[in-house]
Amino acid sequence: MRENWRSKLSVLAGASALALSAVTATPALADDAPEAPVEIQLPGDVRILEGLATEPGAEFPFTTDEDETAGPAATMAAATAAPPSSTCLGATAAYGSSGCFQHNGDIIWAGDTKKDGMSAAVGVYTDYGRAEEVCVNKLGVNTWATCNKDYRESGNVRLRILRYDGDTGKFYQPEAWSGWIPVDGKY
């Protein structure tokens, strides 16, 4: 009798923990406004790079339409084993920020999509131990900034999309992560 009670209690505790994790770990969607920004601690040695404005008339490596069939996600999905040199891979978005990686030239794109006083930030991680860097777009809402880097061609990068408050130098959620992206653009 005692063992039966323990097994029921164990099942109930497990189900409660699973339900709680589903409620608290659900990521915010790109268009969902956060109730209040939640600060994210990045390593003290993270290098913050200010993104540059694109030159007038320069073409973006993806369309900025909201239509799912023509947006960054569709561009990424259409990439094959050898995508065109202008393809932006790993398109990822969180509330107020979008980002992707253009393998030809190792360019990080950071787009600010919400007028909230913060900037878009795209953190870049490698699978070979290079120090983390963050490309910040301080150009304002509805703009794209680029950070031109040089990554090892045999490596992979992963993007972390965040918000950045330039007045305080702090990063905030919601955040989103891309999968690993090959620097040479070949999946």
ZISULFEN-V646768 format. One line per field, one symbol per residue. phi: phi as a letter, one per 40 degrees, with the letter a starting at -180 (. if undefined). burial: # if it has 24 or more other C-alpha atoms within 12 Angstrom, else .. A space follows every 50 residues. Layout:
phi: ???
burial: ???
This chain:
phi: .cccccccccccccccccccccccbccccdcccccacbcbcbdcccccbc cccccdgccccacbcccccbcdcccccccbdbcdcccbbgdbabdgabaa bccchfbcbbbcbbcbgbbcbbcbbbcbgcccbbcbcbchcgbbbbbcbb bcccbbbbbbcabbbccbgbbbccbabcccbcccgbc
burial: ...........................#.#.................### #.#......###.#......###.##..#...#.################ ##############...#########.....#########..######## #...###########....################..
